[in-house]
Amino acid sequence: MPGGLCLPGLQNLWLPIGPVSKAPPGKQVSQNKRATCMSKSVQSDSAVLVHFTLKLEDGSLAESTRNNGKPALFRLGDGSLSEGLEQHLLGLKAGEKKVFSLEPDAAFGTPSPDLIQYFSRREFMDAGEPEIGAIMLFTAMDGSEMPGVIREINGDSITVDFNHPLAGRTVHFDIDVLEVDPVLEETNADPVG
């Protein structure tokens, strides 16, 4: 499943275009050393500290790191970002900005009917009565957790959509590169995602 970004109401469930690399626990990205990194450009294996705004075709805001003042740290080449997003980041340097759009195939993918699952209401006994539109975490057979959106409740059947909420949507990015391959330092930072 393509990954994605933390969206309002979906925090800690999806991040752009896949799980975003986080600073290790107890570490924060240093912004004091930005001047030493100004000449570095984003490479296929770079870590990049960015502020971004993600909007939908109608101009509505899907996510922005600028709102909370906490930039995101992405690692290129680890499979957490779509190839389309990585291509737009390659070659950028600290201090540069870029505005671009990604079609569904290059962003969050297209919706897959295989990711629509049907459950019995009995399977929700411990979790309580679900509501349409609610996002719930489900445990996969391998023990990993996957978020799913409750799409329909019909009698004893509950329909859950495991597609990314932005699957099938063209998205518009506005990215400011703050630092390339930032130095991590010990602090109690809020992790990205």
DOGUTOR-842229 format. One line per field, with one value per residue: residue number from 1; residue in three letters; x, y, z of N, C-alpha, C in turn. Coordinates in steps of 0.02 Angstrom, whole numbers, plus 50000, padded with zeros to 5 digits. Example, Ala and Ser with C-alpha at 12.3 -4.5 7.8 and 13.67 -1.06 7.14 Angstrom:
2
i	1	2
aa	ALA	SER
n.X	50660	50642
n.Y	49716	49888
n.Z	50390	50354
ca.X	50615	50684
ca.Y	49775	49947
ca.Z	50390	50357
c.X	50660	50645
c.Y	49835	50002
c.Z	50390	50394
This chain:
193
i	1	2	3	4	5	6	7	8	9	10	11	12	13	14	15	16	17	18	19	20	21	22	23	24	25	26	27	28	29	30	31	32	33	34	35	36	37	38	39	40	41	42	43	44	45	46	47	48	49	50	51	52	53	54	55	56	57	58	59	60	61	62	63	64	65	66	67	68	69	70	71	72	73	74	75	76	77	78	79	80	81	82	83	84	85	86	87	88	89	90	91	92	93	94	95	96	97	98	99	100	101	102	103	104	105	106	107	108	109	110	111	112	113	114	115	116	117	118	119	120	121	122	123	124	125	126	127	128	129	130	131	132	133	134	135	136	137	138	139	140	141	142	143	144	145	146	147	148	149	150	151	152	153	154	155	156	157	158	159	160	161	162	163	164	165	166	167	168	169	170	171	172	173	174	175	176	177	178	179	180	181	182	183	184	185	186	187	188	189	190	191	192	193
aa	MET	PRO	GLY	GLY	LEU	CYS	LEU	PRO	GLY	LEU	GLN	ASN	LEU	TRP	LEU	PRO	ILE	GLY	PRO	VAL	SER	LYS	ALA	PRO	PRO	GLY	LYS	GLN	VAL	SER	GLN	ASN	LYS	ARG	ALA	THR	CYS	MET	SER	LYS	SER	VAL	GLN	SER	ASP	SER	ALA	VAL	LEU	VAL	HIS	PHE	THR	LEU	LYS	LEU	GLU	ASP	GLY	SER	LEU	ALA	GLU	SER	THR	ARG	ASN	ASN	GLY	LYS	PRO	ALA	LEU	PHE	ARG	LEU	GLY	ASP	GLY	SER	LEU	SER	GLU	GLY	LEU	GLU	GLN	HIS	LEU	LEU	GLY	LEU	LYS	ALA	GLY	GLU	LYS	LYS	VAL	PHE	SER	LEU	GLU	PRO	ASP	ALA	ALA	PHE	GLY	THR	PRO	SER	PRO	ASP	LEU	ILE	GLN	TYR	PHE	SER	ARG	ARG	GLU	PHE	MET	ASP	ALA	GLY	GLU	PRO	GLU	ILE	GLY	ALA	ILE	MET	LEU	PHE	THR	ALA	MET	ASP	GLY	SER	GLU	MET	PRO	GLY	VAL	ILE	ARG	GLU	ILE	ASN	GLY	ASP	SER	ILE	THR	VAL	ASP	PHE	ASN	HIS	PRO	LEU	ALA	GLY	ARG	THR	VAL	HIS	PHE	ASP	ILE	ASP	VAL	LEU	GLU	VAL	ASP	PRO	VAL	LEU	GLU	GLU	THR	ASN	ALA	ASP	PRO	VAL	GLY
n.X	50043	50032	50113	50083	50042	50036	49878	49751	49665	49708	49828	49980	49946	49960	50091	50191	50161	50202	50278	50362	50532	50591	50665	50782	50725	50730	50811	50839	50820	50951	50947	51039	51156	51137	51200	51319	51275	51226	51275	51255	51164	51007	51015	50995	50997	50982	50942	50815	50763	50613	50487	50320	50174	50024	49904	49739	49656	49549	49598	49591	49663	49764	49869	49996	50156	50192	50093	50104	50232	50332	50450	50461	50553	50622	50679	50761	50753	50723	50604	50495	50442	50352	50409	50387	50380	50509	50585	50558	50620	50756	50915	50883	50930	50971	50870	50806	50650	50507	50370	50248	50146	50073	50012	49887	49947	50081	50082	49988	49938	49813	49643	49616	49511	49539	49581	49471	49382	49274	49192	49125	49006	49022	49159	49198	49166	49250	49308	49206	49059	49079	49093	49036	49160	49255	49423	49516	49636	49700	49759	49873	49906	50043	50071	50091	50021	49880	49796	49622	49475	49311	49185	49054	48910	48808	48682	48740	48861	49016	49102	49267	49392	49551	49629	49737	49684	49699	49712	49695	49685	49742	49878	49948	50103	50197	50351	50481	50650	50739	50854	50986	51034	51034	51111	51088	51036	51038	50884	50720	50623	50472	50420	50416	50265
n.Y	49941	50110	50237	50382	50549	50629	50668	50788	50730	50604	50583	50503	50391	50385	50435	50560	50479	50364	50286	50408	50445	50454	50554	50472	50403	50522	50607	50753	50847	50951	51122	51218	51201	51231	51317	51252	51155	51210	51198	51068	50955	50874	50702	50533	50455	50539	50619	50733	50885	50966	51093	51078	51102	51026	51017	50989	50961	51051	51154	51143	51119	50983	50943	51021	51060	51181	51236	51189	51221	51127	51047	50914	50762	50676	50525	50487	50353	50248	50188	50248	50360	50413	50374	50477	50593	50590	50613	50747	50807	50779	50849	50973	51108	51162	51293	51311	51318	51229	51206	51094	50973	50812	50676	50549	50417	50444	50489	50448	50334	50235	50198	50035	49898	49783	49821	49848	49786	49669	49649	49560	49623	49569	49557	49678	49692	49708	49830	49920	50007	50047	50200	50272	50334	50339	50309	50168	50062	49912	49748	49664	49502	49481	49547	49683	49850	49920	50060	50085	50144	50162	50129	50088	50031	49899	49815	49667	49680	49762	49880	49909	50019	50007	50081	50220	50378	50480	50416	50406	50541	50697	50787	50937	51001	51112	51146	51183	51170	51142	51086	50978	50813	50826	50857	50755	50787	50765	50779	50810	50792	50812	50675	50658	50625
n.Z	50000	49957	50048	50151	50203	50363	50404	50447	50585	50557	50613	50652	50581	50440	50337	50201	50088	50125	50269	50359	50387	50551	50679	50783	50942	51073	51004	50904	50756	50711	50687	50696	50628	50498	50407	50372	50288	50173	50042	50006	49904	49881	49874	49811	49925	50032	50189	50221	50284	50292	50267	50225	50125	50085	49966	49899	49738	49737	49809	49945	50106	50146	50228	50327	50380	50421	50497	50630	50653	50652	50565	50440	50431	50302	50227	50084	49967	50051	50032	50090	50032	49887	49721	49632	49715	49771	49654	49629	49736	49722	49698	49751	49862	50030	50084	49965	49874	49815	49708	49657	49570	49593	49505	49538	49520	49544	49670	49795	49742	49655	49700	49762	49737	49803	49927	50001	50130	50212	50365	50504	50619	50744	50757	50804	50934	51050	51023	51023	50959	50793	50696	50543	50437	50536	50586	50610	50690	50630	50659	50563	50487	50500	50615	50605	50608	50526	50465	50442	50361	50413	50306	50279	50366	50376	50433	50497	50436	50412	50319	50276	50223	50165	50081	50048	50110	50016	49897	49723	49705	49640	49699	49771	49806	49910	49948	50062	50075	50216	50270	50219	50246	50393	50554	50694	50859	51038	51116	51179	51066	50972	50883	50704	50625
ca.X	50000	50072	50107	50054	50059	49994	49824	49712	49624	49739	49897	50013	49922	49991	50138	50191	50182	50233	50301	50416	50586	50587	50726	50781	50699	50775	50854	50804	50860	50982	50941	51093	51212	51111	51248	51369	51245	51194	51296	51234	51100	50972	51036	50948	50998	50986	50890	50801	50717	50572	50419	50280	50101	49994	49835	49702	49640	49502	49633	49584	49724	49764	49918	50049	50201	50199	50041	50128	50301	50377	50465	50462	50617	50612	50740	50752	50781	50705	50538	50441	50414	50340	50462	50371	50400	50582	50612	50552	50666	50825	50952	50868	50977	50942	50849	50767	50579	50481	50298	50234	50088	50082	49952	49876	49996	50146	50074	49961	49912	49742	49608	49613	49454	49565	49593	49406	49371	49210	49199	49064	48999	49048	49231	49209	49138	49297	49324	49147	49021	49114	49053	49056	49211	49305	49485	49534	49695	49688	49820	49881	49929	50113	50077	50094	49957	49858	49736	49567	49419	49245	49149	48982	48884	48744	48663	48796	48921	49051	49148	49327	49433	49621	49664	49757	49628	49710	49718	49653	49681	49800	49896	49992	50151	50237	50404	50540	50703	50773	50921	51000	51074	51043	51144	51041	51063	50998	50834	50654	50586	50413	50437	50375	50218
ca.Y	50000	50171	50271	50446	50601	50638	50712	50806	50675	50540	50585	50441	50335	50385	50489	50565	50439	50309	50306	50456	50432	50494	50560	50419	50426	50564	50648	50802	50873	51014	51173	51266	51187	51238	51352	51206	51109	51249	51180	51000	50948	50812	50644	50476	50425	50594	50638	50803	50918	51011	51115	51068	51109	50980	51038	50949	50997	51106	51204	51131	51098	50914	50941	51070	51062	51251	51251	51176	51244	51070	51019	50841	50733	50621	50490	50463	50288	50195	50162	50282	50413	50390	50391	50543	50644	50590	50644	50820	50829	50770	50908	51035	51126	51197	51361	51313	51302	51200	51195	51047	50930	50741	50639	50493	50362	50465	50513	50399	50277	50234	50153	49965	49863	49730	49849	49855	49723	49664	49617	49549	49668	49534	49569	49744	49691	49736	49899	49962	50019	50094	50251	50284	50386	50330	50275	50120	50022	49840	49709	49619	49435	49483	49585	49755	49884	49956	50100	50075	50191	50129	50159	50071	49984	49875	49757	49635	49688	49826	49888	49947	50037	50012	50125	50285	50425	50522	50375	50429	50614	50737	50829	50993	51012	51172	51121	51222	51127	51176	51059	50915	50772	50863	50825	50741	50800	50740	50822	50777	50819	50777	50640	50670	50571
ca.Z	50000	49958	50112	50146	50250	50421	50385	50505	50608	50541	50636	50671	50542	50374	50326	50128	50035	50160	50334	50354	50434	50612	50718	50833	51006	51111	50960	50865	50700	50728	50635	50708	50583	50431	50363	50347	50240	50120	49975	49991	49869	49897	49835	49814	49992	50080	50235	50205	50331	50251	50283	50165	50125	50037	49951	49850	49677	49750	49848	50017	50139	50171	50281	50325	50438	50440	50547	50697	50658	50660	50499	50432	50409	50256	50203	50016	49951	50099	50015	50126	49989	49818	49674	49605	49763	49774	49594	49636	49789	49702	49673	49788	49915	50086	50067	49903	49877	49753	49705	49603	49577	49579	49486	49585	49514	49569	49739	49842	49705	49638	49746	49743	49767	49847	49993	50034	50166	50246	50430	50542	50675	50803	50762	50833	51002	51098	51005	51027	50898	50748	50661	50474	50432	50588	50567	50662	50677	50625	50661	50506	50506	50520	50677	50593	50612	50466	50476	50395	50369	50412	50249	50279	50415	50349	50472	50531	50395	50416	50263	50295	50166	50183	50034	50076	50100	49957	49837	49668	49704	49621	49757	49756	49859	49916	49993	50079	50101	50271	50281	50186	50290	50455	50611	50748	50925	51093	51146	51182	51010	50950	50821	50645	50614
c.X	50044	50062	50076	50077	50012	49939	49784	49665	49654	49810	49919	49986	49955	50038	50164	50221	50220	50255	50362	50469	50580	50657	50724	50755	50752	50821	50810	50850	50886	50972	50997	51148	51192	51162	51299	51341	51218	51214	51276	51169	51072	50992	50986	50947	51000	50928	50878	50747	50679	50511	50381	50207	50076	49922	49805	49685	49594	49533	49629	49649	49717	49812	49969	50091	50209	50150	50065	50201	50352	50390	50465	50531	50602	50679	50724	50782	50762	50636	50480	50408	50401	50399	50451	50392	50476	50613	50610	50599	50739	50855	50937	50920	50940	50928	50808	50695	50558	50407	50285	50172	50107	50014	49946	49928	50064	50142	50052	49929	49838	49707	49605	49554	49478	49578	49527	49391	49304	49220	49129	49064	49027	49123	49249	49185	49186	49312	49265	49115	49058	49066	49080	49104	49266	49365	49505	49597	49676	49755	49821	49907	50002	50126	50082	50024	49943	49797	49684	49511	49354	49204	49074	48968	48815	48727	48722	48862	48950	49104	49205	49370	49505	49662	49684	49700	49637	49722	49670	49650	49747	49814	49948	50037	50183	50289	50459	50592	50741	50845	50927	51049	51088	51078	51090	51074	51013	50949	50770	50610	50522	50431	50391	50328	50180
c.Y	50061	50204	50339	50494	50600	50687	50730	50749	50607	50537	50518	50381	50330	50443	50488	50508	50381	50331	50351	50438	50479	50502	50504	50446	50465	50606	50697	50825	50941	51063	51225	51259	51196	51269	51304	51159	51145	51226	51108	51000	50880	50758	50587	50441	50477	50592	50712	50828	50971	51036	51103	51084	51064	51000	50991	50992	51057	51161	51193	51102	51027	50909	50997	51066	51133	51270	51241	51196	51189	51038	50943	50820	50673	50590	50463	50393	50232	50166	50198	50337	50384	50411	50461	50600	50648	50625	50720	50848	50826	50835	50972	51045	51161	51270	51366	51292	51271	51188	51149	51007	50859	50711	50579	50437	50379	50488	50455	50339	50285	50186	50082	49931	49806	49755	49867	49787	49726	49624	49607	49598	49636	49547	49636	49748	49725	49810	49947	49973	50068	50143	50258	50343	50379	50293	50231	50084	49949	49805	49659	49552	49434	49523	49660	49785	49922	49997	50085	50123	50152	50165	50146	50022	49964	49811	49730	49645	49759	49827	49933	49956	50048	50051	50188	50334	50470	50482	50400	50505	50644	50783	50881	51006	51081	51155	51172	51174	51167	51152	50992	50877	50808	50821	50814	50756	50777	50794	50781	50807	50779	50742	50660	50611	50557
c.Z	50000	50025	50103	50198	50309	50400	50447	50523	50594	50568	50663	50633	50475	50370	50254	50101	50064	50228	50326	50405	50492	50641	50769	50900	51044	51070	50921	50809	50720	50670	50643	50656	50510	50384	50334	50294	50179	50050	49957	49953	49887	49848	49847	49882	50047	50130	50220	50254	50292	50289	50219	50178	50069	50028	49899	49790	49688	49792	49923	50044	50165	50231	50272	50388	50463	50495	50618	50707	50666	50592	50500	50408	50366	50239	50134	50010	50000	50087	50049	50085	49920	49774	49644	49651	49767	49714	49598	49688	49767	49674	49711	49843	49971	50066	50004	49916	49811	49761	49646	49620	49561	49562	49533	49580	49543	49642	49785	49808	49689	49685	49718	49776	49813	49918	50029	50065	50203	50310	50460	50601	50739	50813	50794	50906	51052	51085	51013	50959	50853	50717	50590	50472	50485	50560	50625	50641	50680	50626	50604	50530	50527	50583	50667	50598	50548	50484	50422	50411	50364	50359	50252	50335	50391	50385	50509	50494	50402	50361	50285	50234	50190	50131	50071	50063	50039	49894	49784	49662	49679	49680	49735	49817	49853	49969	50000	50107	50154	50279	50245	50231	50356	50509	50664	50814	50978	51117	51152	51128	50999	50886	50765	50637	50674
